[in-house]
Amino acid sequence: MAQNENLAQLSKAGVAVWLDDLSRDRIRSGNLQSLVDEFSVVGVTTNPTIFAAAISGSESYDDQLHAMAVRKVSVEEALRTITAADVRDACDLLAPVAERQPGDGRVSLEVAPGLAHDTDATAAEAAHLWWLVDRPNLFIKIPATEEGLAAITTSIARGISVNVTLIFSSERYRAVMDAYLSGLEQRVAEDADADLTQIASVASFFVSRVDTEVDKRLDKVGADPSLKGKAALANAQLAYQAYEEVFSSDRWKALEAKGARPQRPLWASTGVKNPEYSDTLYVSELIAPGTVNTMPEKTLKAYADHGSPGTPVQEAYDDATATMKAIADAGVDLDDVFRVIEDEGVQKFVDSWDELTDSVKEELEDKA
């Protein structure tokens, strides 16, 4: 089948198109395969909110839930069995993509968000999920909290591929890149012949939530309205500048010589939340080589229909720096913005995880 031209051009520009959604219905109906065949999709991301919606809105899980109810498995075991099964099937579907394009063809599964501030528990669950799904094109999602950074290093050192999630600031992003490089260095230190070619990582830099919070604060301080809708893009563009700096360093080149792959920036939360903004804003203006854009299907289809490239990220650094300075000068405490939206991001996933747990518990009780 012919690929959509707009998305094909996006891929040619170096942006890997991933879908920010997964369900058993998507896999079984052939919908996911059609997105691969026709819309250039080469990866899938998930989170607790996505699984909560998938399981509560489908009958596709009934037989599996019934079997687990009869066996009297725990809610936690049932939840992980269900989500791991969907991710494993998606990994198998995307395996041909992974063979053609190493680093893509990936499916992400997140550690329990309630562990976001527990380094040891996060690393332990990452290892368990890696074993449970048992597919080389899996990514384990670990949040970029301060406690998560050490878990990222530990997981990479163990040979586990990681999608680092909930990154909001360039400062934290630099710490994430350091955690990745440290994990590779630790693996080499433990085994000089260690194969680094099989380890992959992406760093999920969240976009739209920055505008939501900054726009609210700009209104509160009575700032120039022209600054609204600018922070998220500027923030992400400066993150890419940091990526270019780190992955051209001598430290990186030493690891690259041993077969290591760069940790690609991934633009997450790219669905536009303000209806006054273009529905393809966080795709069109974040085009750069070696990046990933994971989109909700609505955003994916919007770009397929009418998306067009904006200013290349590498040409936007000066404007991005000026924008962030103007926002700070207007009275917006950006450090506080990033703290607030990180806390909110973790809590949102905790709430979704609790909702998912409650939903699975109810289903097990109904089918017992």
C-alpha positions in Angstrom: 0.0 0.0 0.0 1.1 3.5 -0.7 2.5 5.6 2.2 0.9 8.9 3.0 3.1 11.5 1.3 3.2 14.0 4.2 4.3 11.4 6.7 6.7 9.8 4.2 8.4 13.2 3.8 8.5 13.6 7.6 10.3 10.3 7.8 12.7 11.3 5.1 13.6 14.4 7.1 14.8 12.1 9.9 11.7 12.0 12.1 10.6 8.5 13.1 6.8 8.5 13.3 5.5 6.5 16.3 1.9 6.0 17.5 1.1 7.1 21.1 -1.6 4.4 21.7 -2.1 0.7 21.9 -4.9 -1.7 22.5 -5.7 -5.4 21.7 -8.4 -4.2 19.4 -5.9 -2.2 17.3 -3.7 -5.3 17.0 -6.4 -7.8 16.2 -8.3 -5.6 13.8 -5.3 -4.9 11.6 -5.5 -1.2 12.5 -1.9 -1.1 13.8 -0.6 -2.9 10.7 -2.4 -0.5 8.4 -0.8 2.5 10.2 2.6 0.9 9.6 1.7 0.2 5.9 0.1 3.5 5.1 1.1 6.1 7.6 4.8 5.5 8.1 4.3 4.4 11.8 7.5 2.6 13.0 7.0 2.4 16.7 4.4 2.5 19.5 4.4 4.1 23.0 2.1 3.3 25.9 1.4 4.6 29.3 -1.1 3.7 32.1 -3.7 6.1 30.8 -3.6 4.4 27.4 -4.0 1.0 28.9 -6.8 2.1 31.2 -8.8 3.3 28.2 -8.0 0.2 26.2 -9.1 -2.3 28.8 -12.2 -0.5 30.1 -13.5 0.0 26.6 -13.1 -3.4 25.0 -14.4 -7.0 25.3 -11.1 -8.3 23.8 -9.8 -9.0 27.3 -12.7 -11.0 28.6 -11.4 -14.5 28.0 -8.0 -13.7 29.5 -9.6 -12.1 32.5 -12.0 -15.0 33.0 -9.1 -17.5 32.9 -7.2 -15.5 35.5 -10.2 -15.1 37.7 -10.7 -18.9 37.7 -7.0 -19.2 38.7 -7.5 -16.6 41.4 -4.4 -14.6 40.3 -3.7 -11.3 42.1 -4.8 -8.0 40.5 -1.2 -7.0 40.1 -0.3 -10.2 38.3 -3.4 -9.9 36.1 -2.6 -6.3 35.2 1.0 -7.1 34.2 0.0 -10.2 32.3 -2.5 -8.3 30.2 -0.3 -5.3 29.4 2.7 -7.5 28.7 0.7 -9.6 26.3 -0.4 -6.6 24.3 3.1 -5.2 24.2 4.6 -8.5 23.2 2.1 -8.9 20.3 2.8 -5.4 19.2 6.6 -6.1 19.4 6.1 -9.1 17.1 4.0 -7.1 14.7 6.7 -4.5 14.5 9.7 -6.9 14.4 10.1 -6.6 10.6 10.4 -2.8 11.1 13.1 -3.4 13.7 15.0 -5.6 11.4 15.0 -2.9 8.6 15.5 0.1 10.9 17.4 -0.8 14.1 16.2 1.5 16.9 12.7 1.7 15.5 10.1 -1.1 15.5 9.9 -0.5 19.3 7.1 -0.8 21.7 7.2 0.8 25.2 6.0 -0.5 28.5 6.1 1.6 31.6 7.2 0.7 35.1 4.5 1.3 37.7 4.4 5.1 38.2 4.1 4.8 41.9 7.7 3.8 41.9 8.9 7.0 40.3 10.7 8.2 43.4 12.2 4.8 44.4 15.4 4.0 42.5 15.9 0.4 43.5 12.2 -0.6 43.0 12.2 1.1 39.5 15.3 -0.7 38.4 14.0 -4.0 39.7 10.7 -3.7 37.9 12.4 -2.6 34.7 14.4 -5.9 34.8 11.2 -7.9 35.5 9.3 -6.3 32.7 12.2 -6.8 30.3 12.2 -10.5 31.2 8.4 -10.8 31.1 7.9 -9.4 27.6 11.1 -11.0 26.4 11.4 -9.2 23.0 14.5 -7.4 21.8 12.5 -4.5 20.3 11.0 -3.6 23.7 11.6 -0.3 25.5 11.1 -0.1 29.3 9.8 3.4 30.2 11.4 4.9 33.3 10.5 8.4 34.4 13.1 11.1 34.5 12.7 12.0 38.1 15.8 12.5 40.2 15.4 9.0 41.6 14.8 7.6 38.2 18.1 8.8 36.8 20.1 6.1 38.7 17.6 3.5 37.7 18.2 4.5 34.0 21.9 4.0 34.4 21.5 0.6 36.1 19.0 -0.6 33.5 21.3 0.4 30.6 24.2 -1.2 32.3 22.2 -4.4 32.4 21.5 -4.3 28.7 17.9 -3.1 29.0 16.7 -0.7 26.3 15.0 2.3 28.0 12.5 5.0 27.0 13.1 7.8 29.5 9.8 9.5 30.0 8.4 12.7 31.6 11.3 15.1 30.6 10.3 18.7 30.7 13.5 20.8 31.0 16.8 21.0 29.2 18.6 20.8 32.5 16.9 17.5 33.4 17.4 16.3 29.8 21.2 16.8 30.2 21.0 14.6 33.3 19.1 12.0 31.4 21.8 11.9 28.6 24.5 11.6 31.3 22.6 8.7 32.9 22.5 6.9 29.5 26.2 7.4 28.8 27.0 6.4 32.4 25.1 3.2 31.9 27.0 2.4 28.7 30.3 3.2 30.4 29.4 1.0 33.3 28.5 -1.9 31.0 31.9 -1.6 29.3 33.7 -1.3 32.6 32.2 -4.6 33.7 32.9 -6.3 30.4 35.3 -4.8 27.9 33.8 -7.0 25.2 30.2 -6.1 26.0 28.0 -5.7 22.9 26.5 -2.2 22.9 24.9 -2.5 19.5 21.7 -4.1 20.9 21.1 -1.4 23.5 18.8 1.5 22.4 17.2 4.4 24.1 15.0 7.4 23.5 14.5 10.4 25.7 10.8 11.5 25.8 10.7 15.3 26.0 7.1 16.4 26.7 5.9 19.3 24.7 2.3 20.5 24.9 2.1 20.5 28.7 4.8 23.2 28.8 2.6 25.6 26.8 -0.5 24.7 29.0 1.3 25.7 32.2 3.3 28.7 30.8 0.3 30.2 28.9 -1.7 30.1 32.2 1.1 31.9 34.0 1.6 34.5 31.2 -2.1 35.3 31.5 -1.7 35.7 35.3 1.1 38.2 35.0 -0.5 40.1 32.2 2.4 39.4 29.8 2.5 40.2 26.1 -0.1 37.7 24.5 2.3 37.1 21.6 4.4 35.0 24.0 1.7 32.4 24.3 2.1 29.2 22.5 5.8 29.7 22.1 7.4 28.1 25.2 6.9 24.5 24.4 8.6 24.7 21.0 11.4 26.9 22.2 12.0 24.5 25.1 12.1 21.5 22.8 14.3 23.2 20.2 16.9 24.0 22.9 16.8 20.4 24.1 17.8 19.4 20.6 20.7 21.8 20.7 21.8 20.1 24.0 21.4 16.7 22.2 23.7 17.8 19.4 26.3 19.0 21.9 26.4 15.8 24.0 26.3 13.4 21.1 29.2 15.1 19.3 31.4 15.1 22.5 34.6 13.0 22.9 32.9 11.1 25.7 30.2 10.0 23.2 32.6 9.2 20.4 34.5 6.8 22.7 31.3 4.8 23.2 30.2 5.1 19.6 33.5 3.5 18.6 32.4 0.5 20.7 29.1 0.2 18.8 26.8 2.4 21.0 23.8 4.1 19.5 22.8 7.6 20.3 19.9 8.2 22.6 17.4 9.8 20.3 15.2 12.7 21.4 11.5 11.8 21.3 8.8 14.5 21.2 6.0 13.3 23.4 2.7 14.9 24.3 2.4 16.3 20.8 -1.4 16.5 20.7 -2.4 20.2 20.8 -4.4 21.0 23.9 -5.3 24.6 23.0 -7.8 24.6 20.0 -6.5 28.1 19.0 -3.2 26.5 17.9 -2.6 24.5 14.7 -3.4 20.8 15.3 0.0 19.9 13.8 2.1 22.6 15.6 4.2 20.2 17.6 5.0 18.1 14.6 5.6 20.7 11.9 7.9 22.8 14.1 10.0 20.0 15.6 11.5 18.4 12.5 15.2 17.4 13.0 17.4 14.5 12.0 17.5 11.5 14.4 14.3 12.4 16.3 11.1 10.5 17.1 7.6 12.1 17.2 5.1 9.9 19.0 1.6 11.1 18.1 -2.0 10.3 19.2 -3.9 9.0 16.1 -5.8 12.3 15.8 -2.5 14.2 15.4 -1.1 11.6 13.1 -4.1 11.8 10.8 -4.1 15.6 10.9 -0.5 15.8 9.8 -1.2 13.2 7.1 -4.1 15.4 5.9 -2.6 18.9 6.0 0.7 18.9 7.7 3.7 20.7 6.3 7.2 21.4 7.5 7.9 24.5 9.5 11.3 26.0 10.4 13.9 23.3 10.9 14.8 22.9 14.6 18.5 23.6 13.9 17.7 27.0 12.5 15.6 28.0 15.5 18.1 28.1 18.3 18.6 31.9 18.5 14.9 32.6 18.4 14.2 29.8 21.0 16.8 31.3 23.4 15.2 34.8 23.0 11.7 33.4 23.6 12.6 31.6 26.8 14.4 34.7 28.1 11.4 36.9 27.2 9.0 34.5 29.1 11.3 34.6 32.1 11.6 38.3 32.0 7.8 38.6 31.9 7.8 37.1 35.3 7.3 33.3 34.7 9.4 31.2 37.0 10.4 28.4 34.5 12.1 26.3 37.1 8.9 26.2 39.0 6.9 25.4 35.8 9.1 22.4 35.2 8.8 21.2 38.8 5.0 21.5 38.8 4.4 19.8 35.5 6.8 16.9 36.4 4.9 16.4 39.7 1.6 16.6 37.8 2.8 14.2 35.1 3.8 11.6 37.7 0.5 12.0 39.6 -1.5 11.7 36.4 0.0 8.4 35.6 -0.4 7.2 39.2 -4.1 8.1 39.0 -4.4 6.2 35.7 -2.6 3.2 37.2 -5.0 3.2 40.1 -7.9 3.5 37.7 -6.5 0.6 35.7 -5.9 -1.5 38.8 -9.5 -0.9 39.9 -10.9 -1.7 36.5 -9.0 -5.1 36.4 -10.0 -5.9 39.9 -13.7 -5.3 39.1 -13.4 -7.4 35.9 -11.8 -10.3 37.9 -14.5 -10.2 40.5 -17.2 -10.2 37.8 -15.7 -13.2 36.0 -14.9 -15.2 39.1 
